[in-house]
Amino acid sequence: MRVSANGGTPEPLTKLVSGQSTHRWPAFMPDGKHFIYLGASHNDPQRSTALFFASLDGKVNRRVSAVVANAAFADGRLYFMRDDALLSQPFDSATGELSGVAAIVARNVRFDLSIWRSVFTVSDANVVAYQSGLASGNAVALFDATGRHMRDIATGAKHFDVVASPDGKKVATSIGDPNANIWIIDLASGALNRLTFEDGVNNSMVWAPDGRAIYYARDAPTGPLAIYRQNVSGQSAGELVYSGKRTALPSSISRDGRYLAVSLGASNEQPDVGIIDVVNHRLEALNSAQRAYEPKFSPDGKWLAFTANEGVREEILVMPFPLQPVKWQVSTAGGRFPMWSADGKKLFFVSPANMLMSADVQTTGDGFSSGRPVDRFRVELNPVPFRPIDVLPDGSVVISSAEGDTTPLTLRVN
């Protein structure tokens, strides 16, 4: 996107083409009129990722070279990643043309394929700084209601979404990078059992009310993103629940198991809340004027909390279910990831400062009110997942933690 430094409405600067699902890591050229950016596909991140050269006036936008992560320009050379090596090659910043031969600057440079990002920076003074090592993984961690770290319940891999079962005895997590599958963690024994075995990305899980099945999104290498239902026993193949023109990510399910609340929207759509009737597979969109996502049913199924962004910041809102044109704001200074307590008397969420918050909730008939949100404790969340945190029925909290890393930076001159 582009926006005036004096403020205003952001407008698209690039447009996704067939085979792409994301544009990221833009960097200006010295003339301030051209820039480079990474174009990639979540379905095929290794073969479809490339660097592009474009201009602010939209007259130039073309592929430069196949790369796997962000790139940078300094002192007449383009710096980019190939495998785990940082390379540099002569580059004309006015025309976007590579020339000569690429030279290796450093090997074993850290690279996180989940966000197509390598950890390096360069300057015109012929100095490079980078971090060594691979992005190895993070932990699924369990905290009590006061924020005391109880234990890590899964480590040694790339863990993304985390969702507690209705009885609080299990946690579903998606594991893998760039492809991901769903695994079930037994909190008592620590056993880790795989649920899905499909290619692509399987995530955004929701437990059925009886805990016997999981709804999830499957983004396969071919075909559209779709929602499936899989028995936790694993005795049968996943059942297709929804596949339509709009991208839908499961977020919550009603107490009777009839309605699945989803986040709607793809890269070219405004995010919105949707409700899928899992019996007749029909989708109803909220059609909100603001950006809305992450809907969560209250335990009694009468209320729907969700995150909304009206252009200022993300806030937690609540509306009745079935959907009605009335809503209440719960957060006061921003929030994401709404979560209800088991009795429906508290609503939890995460503040922009990564503080777990809670607000008391009162409902009487068609009326809703909430108290002032209070701080619980700070959470260090993995920034990539759709669902990095969940509250268990006993008030304890499970999170997909941020990756801890103490590897030092290396500075290379000349």
N, C-alpha and C positions, 0 to 999 in steps of 0.2 A: 504494500500500500504506500501511498504518498500523502503527506499532509503539510500544510504551510507551517513554518516555524513560529508564526504568529497565532497559530490556532486555526481551527476550521474543521471541516468534515473530511475524514480520510477517504480516498478514492483508489480503486484498483490500479496498480501500475503494471502488473503482469497478469496473464490469464492462463489457467491450467489447460493443457492440451491432452489429447487422448493418451492414456498410459501414465499420466502423472496424477499424484494426489496431494503434493505439497511443494511449495516454493519457500525457501528459507535461506538464512545467513547472507543477506545482501551486504555488499561492501563497495563503497565509492571508488572510482578511479580519481587520479589527481585533478582532472578537469572539472569535477563536480557535476558533469553531465552524463557520464556513463557509469555503469556499475556491473558487478558480477553477482550471480546468485546461484544457489543449488536447486535443481529440479529433480524430484525423486518420486518413487512409487512405493507405497506401503505394501503392495502386493508382490512386488518384485524389486526389493531395495538394492540388490547387488548388481543386477543387469540393466536397470532402467535409470540409474542415477548419473547425472551429468552436470557440468558447469555451463552456465549460459552468460552471455555478454549482451547487455541491453542499454538503452538510452532513456532518459527521462521524458523525451518527447514522443516515445513509442515507435520511432522509426526504425530502431535497431533492436532485434531480439533473436539471437541465434546461438546455437550450440557451439561450445568451445572444445570440450574434451570430456571423455568419460572419467569421472572421479568418484570417490566414495564419501566425501565429506566436504566441509567448508573449505574455501580457498582464500588467499590473501595476496595483495599486490604490494611490492615495495621495491624502490630503486631499480625499476626496469625489469623485474622478474616476478613471475607468478609462482606462488608457493601452494602446494596441494599434496594430498595423500594418495599413495598407491599401496595397497595392502597395509602394512604397519610402518611404512617409510614415508618421511616427509621429503618431498622433492621440490626443486626450483627449476624454472625454465624461462628463457627470455620471452617477454610478452610486450606487445605494443598496446599500451593502454588507450590509444586513440582509435585503433581499428579492431582490437580484440583478437589479434592474430598471435599465435605461438610461433616461435622459430627456434632453430638450434636443437640442442639435445638436453633432455632433463638430467639434472645432477642430484645425487642423494645428499641431503643436508643432515639427516639424522634417521636412525632406525629405532624401532620399538617405541614409537610415539603413541601416546594414549589416544584411543579412538573408540567412541561409543556409537555403535551402529544403530541403537534404538532412537537416536536423535540426529544421526548423520553429522556428528560433531567430533573434531579432533582438538586437542588442547595445545595450541601453539599461537604465537603472535610474532610479528616481524616489524622491523622499522627501516626507514631509509638510511639509517646509520650503519646498515649491514650487521644488525644484531637480531638473533632469533632466540626466543624463549619457548620452552616446551616442557611437557610432563611426560615421563616415561611410563611404560606399563600399559596393560590392557584394562578396560573397564570390566572387572571380574564378576561383580555381583553385589547384592544387598541382602538384607534380612527381612523376614516377617517377624515383627516383635510384638510382644504382649505386655501391656501396662495395666496396673490396677486403676481404680476410679480416681485416685489422687495423683496419678502420674508417675508412680514408682515403677521402674522397669522390672518386670517379673522374670522374663526370659525371652530369648530368641527362639521361635518355634520352627523356623526354617532358614537355612543359610546356604551359601555356596552356589547360588545361581542368580539369574535375573528374575526377580519376583516383581510382578506388577499389581494388578487388582487384588484386593482382599475383601471377602464377604463372609460374614459369620452365618452359620446355620441357625434356624429358628430356635433350636434348643440350646445354642451356645456351646455345643460340644465339638463342632468341626468348623474349619475355615476353608473356603475355596480360594485358590490363588491361581493366577495365570503365570506360567513360567516359560521363558525362552526368548531369544533375540537373534534374528529378527522375527522368526516364526514363534508363535506361542501356543501352548496347550494348557488345559485346565487340570489342576491337581487338587486333591482333597487332603487336608491335614487334620488328623485326629489329635485334639488338644491333650487328651489324657495320655496316650501312648507315644505321641510324636510321629506316628506312622504317616507316610506320605504316599498316597495312591493316585495314579494317573487316571483321569476320566475321559479325556478326548485324545484322539490319535490322528487328527486331520492336518493336512498341509495348510499353510497360511496362518492367520492370527485368530485365535479363539479366546475371547475375553468378555468383559462386561457382564459378569454373572449375576443371576438372581436365583435364590433358593425358592422352590415351591413351598407353600405354607406348611405342608406336612414333612418337609425336609427329605422327601424321597426322590426329588428330581431337581435339576438345575436348568434354567433358561440361560442362553448365552448367545453372543453374536459371533458368527463365523465369517471372516473376510478371507475367502479362498483366492488362490492365484488366478482362477478363472471364475467368471460369474459374479453377480452382485452380492454385496453384504447381506446376510440373511440371519434370522433368529431361529434357533433350534432348542428343543427340549430333550434332555438326556437323563435317563434314570441314573441315580447315584450308584446303584448296584452294578451298572455297566453291562447288564445282561442283554441289552438291545441297542440298536443303532439310534443315533439322534433323530428326532422327529421334527420335520420342518414346521415352524409355527407361523412365520411371516417372511415374505420376500416381495418387496414392492419398489416403486419408483423412488421413494424417499428412504434415505439411510436411517436406520433405527437401531439404537443401542439400548438394551434392557437396563432398567434402573430399579424397579420395584414391582411388587405384585400385590393385588388386593387380598384381603384375608380369606375370601372365598375361592381364590385361585382363578377367578374369571377374567380379571383385567390386568394386563401388563402395562405398566407405565414405562415409557421409553423417551430417550432424548433423540429428537429428529434433526436431520440436517447433514449435509455434506459440505465440502469446501466451497461450493458455489451457492449454498442455501443459508438463510438465516436460521440459527438453531431455534427449536420449538419443542414443546412438550407434546407427546402423543399418548393415546390410550389404545391398546390393541385388545380386542375381544378375542381371547384365545380359543373360543368355541367356534366362532364363524370367521376368524382371521380378518376381521374388519378393523381398519385404523381410523381413529378420529383425532384430529390435531386440535390443539388449543387455539391456534391462530392468534397468538398473542402479538401485541404491537411491539413488545420488546423481545430481546434475545432471552429465551428461556430453556433450561435444561436441568438435568439431575433430579427428576421428580421422585419423591418418596411418599408412599402411602402411610398414613397413621395406622397404628395397630388395629383400630376399630374399622378402618376402611372408609371413614367419613371425611377425611381431610387429605390434601395433597400438598406437601411442602416441595419447593423447588428453588433453584437458583435463577435469578433474572438479572439482566444487565440492560439498563435503559440508556446507556451511553456515558454514565458517570462512573459507576463501579458495580460490581456484582453484590447483590443482596439476597437474603433468604426471605421468600414470600410463602404464604399459605393460602389455599383456596379450598372451597368445599368440593366434595365429590359425591355424586356426578358433577361435572364441571359446570360452574356458574360464573357469571361476569362480576365477581366480587373477590377481593383479595386483601390480605393483611400482611404488613411487613414485620418480620421478627427481628432481624439483625438491625443494628443502628450504625455500624461503621464498616460494612462490608462483610461478606461471608460466602462460603462454598460448602459443598458436600453435606446437605442436610441429613440428619439421622434422628429418628425418634427413640425415646426410651421404651422399654418393653411395655410399660403401663400407659404410654401416650401422654404422660404429664410433663415431659421435658422434650425440648428439641435441641439437639446438638448440631454444631457446625464448626467450620474452621475459618478463622479470621484471616485477613490479608497478611498478618504478621505471623501466620502459622501457629496461632493460639487456639486450642480447642475451647470452644465456648458452649454454654448451655443457657437456655431460657425456660423458665416455668411457663406452662401452657394451661389455659382453662378453656373448656368448651361447654356451652349450655345450649342445647337445641341447635339452632342455626347460628349461634353467636360464637365468636372466637376472640380470645385475647391472650397476650403473652407478657411476661415480666421483662425487666431489663436484663439483657444478656450479661453473664458473669464469666470471668476467666476461669478455666480449669487448669490446664497446663500446656506448655509448648510442645509441639510435635514436629519432628524432622521428617517430612514426607518426601518420598520419591516423586519428583515433579512430572513423571511421564504418565502414570496410570489414569484411567477414567475414575477408578474408585480406590484411592490409596489408604482409606481409613474406614473402620466400622466399629460400632459400639455393640458389645455383647449384652444379652439380657441381664447379667449380673452387674452391669456398669463398667466392666473392664473394657479396654480398648485395644484393638489390633490394628497395626499399621504396616504398610509397605514402606520401610524406612529409606531415607536418603543414603546414598553410598558414602560410607566413611572412607577417607583416603588421606594418608599422610605422606604420599610420595612427593619428594621435593621437586622443584622446577630446575631445569637445566638452562643455563644462559650460554649461548655460543656467539662469539664475536668474530669479525673478519671472515 
